[in-house]
Structures are given as C-alpha cells and as structure tokens.
Amino acid sequence: LKSGLIRSQSTVIKLQAELLEIKSKQLESTVKTAVQNTVQAEIKTYSQAVSKTAPVLTEENLKKVVQNAVSEEDRSRNVLIFGLKESDEEKLCDKVDVIFQQID
C-alpha cells in the first residue's frame, strides 16, 4: 500500500514538473511575441521620426518669424551712454551723433 502511494506521488511530481516546464515555455513564447509586436509597432525609421516632428522651414515661415520679432517692443533698441557729461546749454543730440560717428 505504501509503495503504491509512493509511486502515485512520484507520478504526480513528474506530471507537475512537466506542466511547469510547458507553462514556462508558453510564458516565454508569449512574452517574446508581445515584445516583438510592441517593437515592430513602435519602431520608426529615422526619416519617419524626423518628418513628423521637424517643421518645414520655408521662406514665408521665416519672414513671419522675423516680422514677429521685429514688431514686438524690444528694449534692445535702447542705447545707454555712460560717462557722458551733460550741461544745460549743450545739445545732447549733437554729442550722441559724434559718439556714434566715432563708433563707426
């Protein structure tokens, strides 16, 4: 009776091992297929990636960008001259013209 029980338990253990091996192979196959499908669906060629994300730079687009930049009020157009002595009777405009001529 004991030997029959031992044989039955031994058979159950072998069957469980086989089942575990089969399930492991199925899981590996499923994971491999899922990864391959995901990679195939998500992988893009360089030209596809660039063509979708890179805006086309035309002459018209460039003109619009430049016009927008120029039309905005910009403090960079202001000029500050340090160290220029000023008196009540002088014409400041003439002094600034002289300084700009020296810069050129």
Secondary structure, DSSP 8 states (H G I E B T S, - for coil): -HHHHHHHHHHHHHHHHHHHHHHHHHHHHHHHHHHHHHHHHH---HHHHHHHHS----HHHHHHHHHHHHHS--GGG----TT----SSS-HHHHHHHHHHHH-
